[in-house]
Amino acid sequence: MQIENEFTLLLTASVDPKGMIGLTQADPREREATYAHCLRFYLQNHPRIRRIIFAENSNWPMDRFHEVASANNPHKKDIEILSFDANDYPRQLGKSYGELLLMKSAIAAGRLARSSKYIGKMTGRNLLLNLTQLLERVPREFDLFCDIRDHNFYQLLRMPDCGHHCDSRFFVFTQNFFERHFLPIYGSEAFAAGYPIESILFDLVKNCEKNEAVIKRFAIEPEYAGAAGHFIKNRAKDYSSTSEVLKRRIRSCSRRVTPWLHI
C-alpha cells in the first residue's frame, strides 16, 4: 500500500475516564502524560506515516497536545487534533463502547479522514514499534487489515481466556468498508449491549471475509509497548515485560512456520 499518500493514523484517546471501572490508569493527569508521550513518539518516528489524527472523547483541554505537536514534529507531518464531549454514556457499557463512538465521530469530523483511502486505528496509549514494517508487508489491496486469534487451545486447557477475538489495538480499514460494515454496528444489539470491541471485530471479520478483501492475519508480529488499559488477573499487563516479549517471539515463529494457525 502507498503509506505516504493513502494512509492516516487515527490515535484514540480518553483522558478523563469519568468513573470507568477496572482501568490500570485512572488519574486524568497521568493519562494525559501517557497520551502526550505516545503522540510524541508517532510524530518523531515512522517518517513514512505522514498524516495523524489525535482524537479524544472526554472534552479534555487539548493545549498540551497542541504543544506536543508544535514542538515535536521533525518530519512535518500533517496532524489534526480533535476533541469530543462523548464520554458520559452509562459506565456499564464499557470502554469499547466509547472507543467505537469516538471512531465514528473522528471519521465523520476529521479533515484527514475524509481525504484518506486507508485509516489505521491505533489505541493512543500504546506504541506500535514496527508500524511501518507491518504496513510495508501488506501483500495486496484490502478492505480490512487486522489480526485475529482463532483457536481452541484455551478451551482444551480449561483456561478462562478467549481464543476467538480480534486485536483491537491496531487495525486498518478503507472508507468504503467503514461505511458499509462499521456504521451498521452502531445500530446493532452488540453495540447497544456494550460488547467488547474485540468480539465485535471478530464477528465482523467472520461475516465479511468471504465477500470482502479481508486480511485477517499480520505477516509479522506487532511489537507493542506500553500498558494494557485494563487489569489481567489483578495486575496491569506490561507489553514490554519478559513474559509478553516471550509470547511475541513464539507468535512470531508461528507466523512464519504455521501461518494458518491464528494463535
C-alpha positions in Angstrom: 0.0 0.0 0.0 1.1 3.6 -0.6 1.7 4.6 3.0 2.6 8.2 2.4 -0.3 9.1 0.1 -3.2 6.9 1.2 -2.9 6.2 4.9 -3.9 8.2 8.0 -3.2 7.0 11.5 -6.1 7.6 14.0 -4.9 7.7 17.6 -7.9 7.3 20.0 -7.8 8.8 23.5 -9.9 9.2 26.6 -8.1 11.4 29.0 -10.8 11.7 31.7 -12.3 8.2 32.1 -15.1 9.7 34.3 -15.6 6.8 36.6 -14.9 3.9 34.2 -14.0 1.0 36.5 -11.2 -1.5 36.1 -8.7 0.7 34.5 -4.9 0.4 35.0 -4.6 4.1 34.9 -7.5 6.2 36.2 -6.0 9.6 37.0 -6.6 12.1 34.1 -3.3 13.9 34.6 -1.4 10.6 34.4 -3.4 9.6 31.3 -2.7 12.9 29.7 1.0 12.4 30.2 0.8 8.9 28.7 -1.1 10.1 25.6 1.3 13.0 25.1 4.2 10.6 25.3 2.7 8.4 22.6 1.7 11.2 20.4 5.3 12.5 20.6 6.5 9.0 19.6 4.4 8.9 16.4 5.4 12.4 15.4 9.1 11.7 15.9 9.2 8.2 14.4 7.8 6.4 11.4 8.5 9.2 8.9 6.5 7.4 6.1 3.4 7.9 8.2 2.6 11.4 7.0 -0.9 12.0 8.5 -2.1 11.7 12.1 -5.4 12.3 13.7 -5.4 12.5 17.5 -9.0 12.2 18.7 -10.1 12.5 22.4 -13.6 11.8 23.7 -13.8 13.4 27.2 -13.7 17.1 26.2 -10.3 17.4 27.9 -8.4 20.7 27.1 -6.1 20.0 24.1 -3.4 22.6 25.0 -0.8 20.0 25.9 -1.3 18.0 22.8 -1.1 21.1 20.6 2.2 21.9 22.3 3.5 18.4 21.7 2.5 18.7 18.0 4.2 22.1 17.6 7.4 21.1 19.3 7.9 17.5 18.2 7.3 17.3 14.5 10.7 16.9 12.8 9.1 15.2 9.7 6.5 17.9 9.3 3.6 15.5 9.4 0.0 16.8 8.9 -1.7 16.4 12.2 -5.3 17.0 13.3 -6.3 17.2 16.9 -9.9 16.6 17.7 -11.9 16.7 21.0 -15.4 15.5 21.6 -17.7 15.5 24.6 -18.8 11.9 24.2 -17.7 10.1 27.4 -20.9 10.4 29.5 -22.6 7.2 28.4 -23.6 4.6 31.0 -20.4 3.1 32.5 -21.7 -0.5 32.3 -21.4 -0.3 28.5 -17.6 -0.3 28.9 -14.7 1.5 27.3 -15.2 -0.4 24.0 -18.5 1.4 23.5 -16.7 4.7 24.0 -13.9 3.8 21.6 -16.4 2.9 18.8 -18.3 6.1 19.4 -15.0 8.0 19.1 -14.0 6.3 15.9 -17.3 7.3 14.3 -17.1 10.9 15.5 -13.4 11.3 14.4 -14.0 9.8 10.9 -17.1 12.0 10.4 -15.4 15.2 11.5 -11.8 14.7 10.5 -10.4 16.5 7.5 -7.6 14.0 7.1 -10.0 11.0 7.4 -12.1 12.3 4.5 -9.1 12.5 2.2 -7.6 9.1 3.0 -8.2 5.7 1.4 -7.0 3.8 4.5 -7.5 4.7 8.1 -5.4 2.8 10.8 -7.0 2.9 14.2 -4.4 2.8 17.0 -5.0 2.8 20.7 -3.4 6.1 21.7 -1.9 4.9 25.0 0.3 2.3 23.3 3.3 2.3 21.0 3.5 0.2 17.9 7.2 0.0 17.3 7.1 -1.8 13.9 4.1 0.1 12.5 5.8 0.9 9.2 7.1 -2.6 8.7 3.6 -4.0 9.2 2.2 -1.7 6.5 5.0 -2.4 4.2 4.3 -6.2 4.4 0.7 -5.9 3.3 0.5 -8.4 0.4 -2.4 -6.9 -1.6 -5.2 -4.4 -1.7 -7.7 -4.8 1.1 -10.8 -3.5 2.7 -9.9 -4.6 6.3 -6.5 -5.4 7.6 -6.5 -6.9 11.1 -5.1 -9.6 13.4 -7.3 -12.2 14.8 -6.9 -15.0 17.3 -8.9 -18.1 16.3 -8.1 -21.3 18.2 -9.4 -23.7 20.8 -6.3 -24.1 22.9 -7.7 -22.3 25.9 -10.8 -24.5 25.9 -8.7 -27.6 25.7 -6.6 -26.5 28.6 -9.7 -25.5 30.5 -8.5 -21.9 30.8 -11.0 -19.0 31.0 -9.3 -16.9 28.3 -10.9 -16.4 24.9 -9.2 -17.8 21.8 -11.6 -16.2 19.4 -11.2 -12.4 19.1 -9.7 -9.6 17.0 -6.9 -7.5 18.4 -8.4 -4.0 18.7 -5.2 -2.1 19.4 -4.4 -1.7 15.7 -6.4 -2.4 12.6 -6.8 -0.7 9.2 -9.9 -0.2 7.0 -11.0 1.7 4.0 -13.5 4.5 4.0 -15.9 2.4 1.9 -15.6 -0.6 4.2 -16.3 1.6 7.2 -19.5 3.0 5.6 -20.7 -0.5 4.5 -19.9 -2.5 7.6 -18.8 -0.4 10.6 -21.7 2.1 10.5 -24.3 -0.7 10.9 -22.6 -1.8 14.1 -23.8 1.4 15.8 -27.4 0.2 15.5 -26.7 -3.4 16.4 -27.6 -5.3 19.6 -23.9 -5.9 20.3 -23.2 -2.2 20.3 -26.3 -1.4 22.5 -25.2 -4.1 24.9 -21.6 -2.8 25.2 -19.9 -5.9 23.8 -16.1 -5.8 23.8 -14.7 -4.3 20.6 -12.5 -7.4 20.2 -15.6 -9.6 19.9 -17.5 -7.2 17.6 -14.5 -7.0 15.3 -14.1 -10.8 15.3 -17.7 -11.3 14.3 -17.3 -8.6 11.6 -14.3 -10.5 10.1 -16.2 -13.8 10.1 -19.2 -12.2 8.4 -17.2 -10.4 5.8 -14.2 -12.5 4.9 -15.9 -14.4 2.0 -17.2 -11.4 0.2 -14.7 -8.6 1.1 -11.0 -8.2 0.8 -10.1 -9.0 4.4 -6.6 -9.7 5.6 -7.1 -11.3 9.0 -3.5 -12.0 9.9 -0.5 -9.7 10.1 2.6 -11.1 8.2 4.9 -10.2 11.1 4.3 -10.0 14.8 3.3 -6.5 16.0 5.7 -5.1 18.6 3.7 -3.2 21.2 5.0 -1.1 24.1 3.1 0.4 27.0 0.5 -1.0 29.3 -2.9 -2.5 28.8 -5.9 -0.4 29.7 -7.4 -3.0 32.0 -6.2 -5.4 34.6 -5.3 -9.1 33.7 -5.6 -11.4 36.7 -5.4 -8.4 39.1 -2.3 -6.9 37.5 -1.5 -4.4 34.9 -0.2 -6.1 31.7 3.1 -4.5 30.6 3.6 -5.1 26.9 7.4 -4.8 27.4 7.6 -7.4 30.2 9.7 -10.5 29.8 6.6 -12.7 29.6 5.0 -10.6 26.9 8.1 -10.4 24.8 8.4 -14.2 25.1 4.8 -14.7 23.9 5.6 -12.4 20.9 8.6 -14.4 20.0 6.5 -17.6 20.0 3.8 -16.0 17.9 6.4 -14.6 15.5 7.8 -18.0 14.9 4.3 -19.4 14.4 3.5 -16.7 11.7 6.5 -18.0 9.7 6.2 -21.7 10.3 2.4 -22.2 10.6 0.8 -19.0 9.2 -2.6 -20.8 9.1 -2.5 -21.1 13.0 -4.0 -18.0 14.4 -2.7 -18.0 18.0 
